[in-house]
Amino acid sequence: MFEANISDQQQKELASKLASLLSTYRYISDSYIIEFFSEGLWETLPVSWQEALGNLAPPKIGDLLLDKDCKDRRYSSVWPLSLLALRTAAHTLSFRREAHIGESTAGTVPDEFQCNHSQSALLGHIFRKHVKPKKQHEIRRLGLLVKKLCDQMNCNHVVDVGSGQGHLTRFLSFGLGLDVTAIEADHNLVSMATKFDRQLLQTLSKYDQRSEEAWGPTPRHVVGWVNPKAPWDVFIQQLAVTSCKSTGAKIIPDEKKQHMEDLHPEPHCLQTKVEDLETVLQMQSNDILSSETAAKMLTPTNCRSKPHSAVVLTGLHACGDLSATLLRHFANCPQIRAITSVACCYMKISTQDNPNPPGVFQPPASSDFTLAQSCAEYGYPMSNWVRELPGHQLSYKAREGACHAIEDYLHRLREDSSLLRTHCYRAILETIIRDQRPDLRRPGIQTIKKSHLLSFPEYAQLALPRVGLPADLNFDPISVDEMLAQQGKVVAYFSLVLLLAPVVETLVLLDRMIYLQERGFQSALLPLFNAAFSPRNLVLVAVKVNEDYS
């Protein structure tokens, strides 16, 4: 059984310290780096901090500020105690993000991709098709964790919410023999998922030389939006409708479809034999699942067509309030025995100050979504404890900053990468825009490809038309050169912002753990993925341990 990382009391004490720290340095976490010059952000720092950080080379900033495990802390000047205290507190209070999986953490690519950067050596090729390396890395590790959880909970049905193109769903179902229902709001993604399911089944049929019977239903897919304002029983109704409508759907090559329907009038599904399941559990020690082994494990057996009475809930990078909604369903719904939650897009979480953050999915104008509104709650804070803490509020900018990849930026600092000039370019551009349009603040210009390889005039020529200004707009080159000379300060300031990013993420996730604690459930936070490869790598695991699972 999974055990909580820290005691209930320690969770509450940690939340109090996090809220206090973030409240003290809110002026940093709430700042926009593109306003570095226009808002004079450098001057907001204590003078002693400016002196300590202003002339540091990027690799030194990385070692001294962002790397919590750096052993060589030789300073070119005496750092003020307040800056040292901030660095120490940020590293000490944040959840560790290093996955304890026995692999090297020196680079940004996990060991499984050392031979081929686009293909995981630990994932069978049938599960790599159409899947980017980052997703390959994630679905294998999360899939094995979900499988272990299902075994402990004596539950074979998994609900994958926000399933996208179904990459995790296919691994859980075809690779690990679980009975999976996938829910996704985007019907185009569901169409792609069923297409990929069909392709995988066609591939699997080639491994079965005995007959033409290597066929069966794909995981159940449904186009559905999990409404955060609807009670849990509405969510269960979605699952019941899905099971009734989708179980037994035959996905086979068109030319064989009629013949197969004649041979097998009853629905079948691909599941793992008991003896082969023991092989899977043994393989978890080295996390290797080959395509040949997966194919041998798949054999037709009878499949239930009735709604499931117990489920394990999972969501891989469930965006914004969706993660909070799934946790509430776990806490309130008796059918859900366990949950694994990997969150992302913290800036899209609803709060009292920002109940409708930008970029949040809006349901279609359909009667399917005219659901009860009485259960509406904010995505942060979820727990009563954090809600009562002074200074617990997290702005949109602070939550957006928590989504940045600190490991990736640390790598750039150590390489003294030309990518570091991107923030400086955008901050200079902001001053030019405001000079022409004082009413226009922080306009979005989208990413300019390879901007770090351009001179600033070339960058400005591409960027200015995106905000309605002429590409040949004249600006003071002397002033621009003076700002370009301060690129080191921009890098140092942004490093301070990133130093606080894990602190913000820790408070958001700790609030969810305390929410579960307040309702009597065990939970743990596991650094499951390689943080340099998959920045949102912390998975929240919770179980109901007092239920009868016999």
URNORRA-V498725 format. One record per residue. N is the residue number from 1. PSI is psi in whole degrees, -180 to 180 (NA if undefined). OMEGA is omega in degrees with one decimal (NA if undefined). NEAR is the number of other C-alpha atoms within 10 Angstrom. Layout:
BEGIN
n;psi;omega;near
N;PSI;OMEGA;NEAR
N;PSI;OMEGA;NEAR
END
This chain:
BEGIN
n;psi;omega;near
1;146;179.2;11
2;137;179.5;15
3;150;178.9;13
4;144;179.8;18
5;-40;-177.2;14
6;158;-177.0;13
7;166;179.8;11
8;-45;-178.5;14
9;-40;178.3;10
10;-37;176.8;11
11;-45;-178.6;18
12;-41;178.3;19
13;-40;178.4;11
14;-42;178.6;17
15;-40;179.6;24
16;-43;179.8;19
17;-39;179.0;15
18;-46;-179.9;23
19;-40;179.5;20
20;-44;-179.8;16
21;-46;-178.1;20
22;-33;177.3;23
23;-38;-179.5;16
24;-39;-174.8;13
25;31;179.0;13
26;-32;-177.7;18
27;-21;176.2;15
28;-51;-176.5;21
29;-25;-179.2;27
30;-1;-175.4;18
31;152;177.2;18
32;123;-175.4;18
33;-25;178.8;20
34;-11;176.4;23
35;18;-176.9;20
36;-46;-179.9;24
37;-44;-174.5;19
38;-28;179.2;17
39;4;178.4;15
40;50;-174.9;10
41;-35;-178.7;19
42;-38;-178.0;17
43;-13;178.0;11
44;-16;179.0;11
45;151;174.0;13
46;145;-178.2;12
47;-39;-179.8;11
48;-32;176.5;15
49;-42;179.3;16
50;-42;-179.0;16
51;-35;-177.5;14
52;-35;-172.7;16
53;-20;-168.7;23
54;-31;-175.0;19
55;16;-179.2;15
56;139;173.5;19
57;150;-178.0;16
58;-45;179.1;22
59;-35;179.5;17
60;-37;176.6;19
61;-42;179.3;22
62;-47;-177.6;24
63;-46;-171.5;19
64;-25;-172.8;21
65;-48;-169.5;25
66;-24;-177.3;23
67;107;-177.1;16
68;-21;-176.2;16
69;8;-178.8;9
70;129;-178.3;11
71;-25;-176.0;9
72;91;-178.8;8
73;67;176.9;10
74;115;-175.3;10
75;142;174.8;11
76;-15;176.7;11
77;166;179.2;10
78;123;179.2;10
79;143;176.5;14
80;149;-178.1;14
81;-33;-179.0;11
82;-38;178.4;12
83;-42;176.6;17
84;-39;179.8;14
85;-40;178.4;10
86;-48;-179.5;18
87;-47;-178.3;19
88;-44;-178.7;13
89;-43;-178.8;16
90;-43;-179.7;23
91;-38;-175.8;19
92;-39;-174.4;12
93;-17;-178.5;17
94;146;174.0;20
95;140;177.3;20
96;140;-175.4;16
97;0;-179.3;20
98;126;177.8;16
99;128;-178.2;16
100;76;-174.1;11
101;11;173.9;12
102;23;178.9;7
103;164;-179.0;11
104;142;176.8;11
105;15;-175.6;15
106;-32;-177.6;9
107;-174;-179.5;12
108;2;-178.8;15
109;127;178.6;18
110;159;-177.5;21
111;-32;-176.4;18
112;-13;179.7;17
113;13;-177.4;16
114;-37;-179.7;12
115;-37;-179.6;10
116;113;-173.9;11
117;-10;-178.4;13
118;-5;-176.9;15
119;124;177.1;21
120;131;178.2;24
121;-10;-175.6;19
122;1;-178.2;18
123;129;179.5;22
124;148;-173.2;22
125;-25;179.7;14
126;-19;178.6;21
127;-1;179.3;23
128;-18;-176.4;19
129;131;-179.5;14
130;5;-172.8;12
131;126;178.5;17
132;156;-176.8;13
133;-44;-179.5;18
134;-44;-178.9;18
135;-35;175.5;17
136;-46;179.8;24
137;-42;-174.2;24
138;-46;-173.5;20
139;-32;179.6;23
140;-48;-176.2;24
141;-43;178.9;17
142;-38;179.6;23
143;-45;179.5;22
144;-34;176.3;20
145;-44;179.1;16
146;-41;178.8;22
147;-45;178.8;22
148;-40;179.5;15
149;-42;178.8;23
150;-42;179.1;21
151;-42;-179.2;11
152;-33;-178.9;15
153;-1;-177.4;22
154;49;-176.1;16
155;128;-176.2;22
156;-5;-176.0;17
157;124;179.3;20
158;139;172.9;26
159;117;-179.3;21
160;107;-175.4;24
161;135;-173.5;26
162;46;-168.5;25
163;-12;176.6;26
164;-128;-179.5;22
165;7;170.5;23
166;21;-177.8;26
167;-48;177.0;23
168;-41;-178.9;27
169;-46;-179.1;31
170;-40;179.2;26
171;-41;178.5;25
172;-41;-174.5;24
173;-63;-175.3;24
174;-32;-177.3;27
175;-36;-173.8;29
176;4;172.4;24
177;22;-179.6;25
178;154;178.7;24
179;112;-166.6;24
180;134;167.9;26
181;127;-177.9;25
182;130;179.9;28
183;127;-178.8;26
184;135;-176.0;22
185;-26;-176.4;19
186;112;-176.1;16
187;-26;177.4;14
188;-40;177.2;12
189;-37;177.3;17
190;-39;177.1;22
191;-42;178.0;17
192;-39;-179.4;14
193;-45;-179.9;24
194;-34;176.0;19
195;-46;179.9;14
196;-34;174.9;19
197;-45;-178.8;23
198;-43;178.9;20
199;-39;-179.6;16
200;-41;178.7;19
201;-39;177.4;21
202;-38;177.2;16
203;-43;-179.6;14
204;-34;-178.3;20
205;-25;179.8;18
206;-21;-179.6;11
207;-16;-177.8;15
208;104;-177.2;16
209;-3;-175.3;9
210;-42;-177.1;8
211;-170;178.2;7
212;20;-171.5;13
213;11;178.3;14
214;68;-177.3;22
215;167;178.9;24
216;179;-178.3;24
217;151;170.6;21
218;175;169.4;30
219;153;178.8;27
220;125;178.2;23
221;142;176.8;25
222;140;171.0;24
223;111;-176.3;17
224;144;178.0;22
225;124;178.1;21
226;100;-174.0;21
227;119;-180.0;22
228;-14;-178.7;23
229;1;-178.6;16
230;148;178.7;19
231;167;-173.0;21
232;-29;-176.5;21
233;-25;174.4;14
234;-39;177.4;14
235;-43;179.1;18
236;-35;176.4;18
237;-37;175.8;12
238;-43;-179.2;16
239;-40;-179.4;22
240;-43;178.1;16
241;-40;-179.8;13
242;-46;-178.3;22
243;-43;-177.5;22
244;-38;-174.7;14
245;-33;-167.1;15
246;-22;-176.7;17
247;132;177.1;22
248;7;177.4;22
249;128;-174.8;15
250;118;179.3;18
251;95;-178.4;19
252;165;178.1;22
253;140;-175.0;15
254;-40;-174.7;8
255;-18;-179.4;8
256;-3;-168.9;10
257;-50;-176.7;12
258;-40;179.9;11
259;-43;-178.9;11
260;-37;179.4;17
261;-34;176.9;12
262;-39;-177.8;9
263;-35;-173.0;10
264;81;179.4;12
265;-23;179.5;9
266;147;-179.5;10
267;144;175.8;18
268;163;172.7;22
269;157;179.9;26
270;118;-179.2;25
271;168;-176.9;22
272;135;171.9;24
273;152;-179.3;16
274;-44;-178.4;10
275;-33;178.7;9
276;-28;177.7;17
277;-36;177.0;15
278;-36;177.1;11
279;-41;179.3;14
280;-45;-178.3;23
281;-37;176.8;16
282;-35;-177.8;12
283;-17;179.9;13
284;-21;180.0;15
285;-31;176.2;8
286;4;173.0;10
287;38;179.4;15
288;129;175.0;16
289;106;-177.4;21
290;160;179.3;16
291;-36;-179.9;17
292;-44;179.1;13
293;-42;179.7;15
294;-42;-178.6;22
295;-41;-179.9;21
296;-29;-178.0;14
297;-22;-172.2;22
298;121;179.8;24
299;141;-177.5;18
300;132;171.7;17
301;167;-180.0;14
302;145;-177.3;12
303;137;178.0;17
304;142;176.5;15
305;3;179.5;16
306;160;178.1;13
307;147;-176.7;15
308;143;-177.7;17
309;-19;-178.6;12
310;141;-177.1;19
311;157;165.6;25
312;129;-174.5;25
313;137;176.8;26
314;152;176.5;29
315;114;-179.4;24
316;108;-177.7;25
317;51;174.0;21
318;125;-167.0;21
319;139;170.5;20
320;-129;-176.8;22
321;-12;-177.9;26
322;-41;178.6;24
323;-44;179.0;28
324;-39;179.3;25
325;-43;-179.9;24
326;-36;177.2;24
327;-38;177.7;25
328;-40;177.3;19
329;-41;177.0;21
330;-45;-176.2;24
331;-34;-171.7;22
332;-22;-171.3;14
333;120;-177.8;16
334;-23;-179.3;15
335;-22;-177.0;16
336;115;-175.2;22
337;-26;-177.5;24
338;164;-179.6;27
339;143;166.2;28
340;125;-174.8;27
341;119;173.2;24
342;112;-172.0;23
343;166;171.0;23
344;176;175.6;24
345;57;-179.0;21
346;-26;-179.0;24
347;-19;179.9;25
348;3;176.1;23
349;137;176.7;27
350;143;175.7;22
351;171;179.6;21
352;-39;179.5;12
353;-24;-176.3;11
354;72;-173.8;15
355;-21;-179.9;14
356;73;-177.8;14
357;153;-179.9;15
358;150;177.0;12
359;6;-179.6;10
360;138;-179.5;15
361;133;176.1;14
362;130;-177.2;8
363;151;177.2;14
364;155;-179.7;11
365;82;-176.4;8
366;151;178.9;7
367;-20;178.5;7
368;-20;-173.6;10
369;9;174.9;15
370;75;-172.6;12
371;173;-178.5;13
372;139;-178.0;12
373;-2;-172.0;12
374;-15;-176.0;9
375;11;-175.8;11
376;127;175.0;13
377;156;-177.2;19
378;156;179.0;19
379;-24;175.6;23
380;136;-9.3;25
381;152;176.8;26
382;-33;-173.9;24
383;150;175.5;19
384;-36;-177.0;12
385;-52;-178.4;15
386;-35;-179.3;24
387;-28;-178.0;14
388;-3;-177.8;11
389;134;174.0;15
390;135;175.9;11
391;18;-177.9;17
392;-13;-174.2;21
393;139;177.4;19
394;121;-178.5;24
395;167;175.1;16
396;-43;-177.5;19
397;-41;179.1;14
398;-42;-179.7;26
399;-34;175.6;21
400;-40;178.8;21
401;-30;-179.6;26
402;-11;179.2;27
403;-5;-179.3;19
404;152;-177.7;17
405;97;-177.3;18
406;-35;179.7;23
407;-39;179.4;22
408;-42;-179.8;16
409;-37;176.1;21
410;-39;177.2;22
411;-41;178.4;17
412;-40;179.0;17
413;-45;-177.3;24
414;-29;177.6;15
415;-5;-173.8;14
416;49;-172.0;15
417;148;175.1;14
418;-16;176.7;12
419;-20;-177.7;15
420;-19;-177.9;19
421;-8;-175.7;18
422;-46;-179.3;21
423;-37;179.1;19
424;-44;177.2;25
425;-48;-176.7;23
426;-35;179.0;22
427;-38;175.8;24
428;-43;179.4;22
429;-37;-180.0;24
430;-39;179.0;21
431;-37;178.3;21
432;-42;179.8;20
433;-45;-177.4;20
434;-28;176.1;14
435;-35;179.8;13
436;-36;-176.6;12
437;83;-178.0;13
438;-22;-178.4;10
439;-10;-175.1;9
440;113;-176.4;12
441;128;177.5;14
442;48;178.2;16
443;147;178.0;10
444;132;178.0;9
445;0;-177.8;13
446;173;-176.0;8
447;133;173.0;8
448;117;-174.0;12
449;133;176.0;9
450;37;-178.9;10
451;-28;-178.9;20
452;-15;178.8;17
453;-2;-178.3;13
454;157;167.0;14
455;163;-179.0;10
456;-42;177.2;22
457;-38;178.5;18
458;-41;177.7;12
459;-48;-178.7;21
460;-38;-179.5;22
461;-34;178.6;15
462;-32;-172.3;16
463;-38;-173.4;22
464;-43;178.8;19
465;-22;-179.2;14
466;-15;176.4;14
467;17;175.4;13
468;16;178.4;10
469;151;-177.1;14
470;143;-179.3;14
471;-29;-177.9;16
472;24;179.8;12
473;133;178.2;13
474;137;174.4;9
475;161;-175.1;13
476;109;-177.6;8
477;-30;179.4;11
478;-44;178.2;9
479;-40;178.7;10
480;-43;179.4;17
481;-37;178.5;12
482;-38;178.2;10
483;-38;178.0;18
484;-33;179.5;17
485;-14;-179.9;11
486;17;-178.9;14
487;-37;179.2;19
488;-38;178.0;20
489;-38;176.5;22
490;-45;179.4;25
491;-44;-179.4;25
492;-42;-179.0;23
493;-44;-180.0;22
494;-31;176.4;20
495;-36;174.8;21
496;-41;177.4;19
497;-45;-179.5;25
498;-29;176.5;25
499;-34;-178.9;25
500;-12;-176.8;28
501;-49;178.1;23
502;-26;177.4;24
503;-44;178.6;24
504;-47;180.0;27
505;-41;179.7;24
506;-43;-179.6;21
507;-41;178.7;27
508;-48;-177.1;23
509;-35;177.3;23
510;-38;175.6;26
511;-38;179.6;23
512;-37;176.7;24
513;-40;179.5;26
514;-37;175.1;24
515;-46;179.0;21
516;-40;178.0;21
517;-42;-179.7;18
518;-21;179.2;14
519;10;171.8;11
520;21;-177.3;13
521;142;173.2;19
522;149;174.9;21
523;160;176.6;24
524;153;178.5;18
525;117;-173.3;25
526;131;173.7;22
527;86;-167.6;18
528;-36;-175.8;22
529;164;171.9;26
530;117;-172.2;27
531;-33;179.5;23
532;-25;-177.7;23
533;-35;-177.3;20
534;90;-170.8;20
535;-39;176.5;18
536;83;-168.4;24
537;1;-177.5;24
538;125;179.2;28
539;128;177.7;24
540;122;-178.2;23
541;130;178.3;23
542;146;-178.3;28
543;159;173.1;25
544;104;-169.5;18
545;-9;-175.3;16
546;15;-179.7;9
547;159;175.0;10
548;112;-175.6;8
549;17;-179.1;11
550;NA;NA;6
END
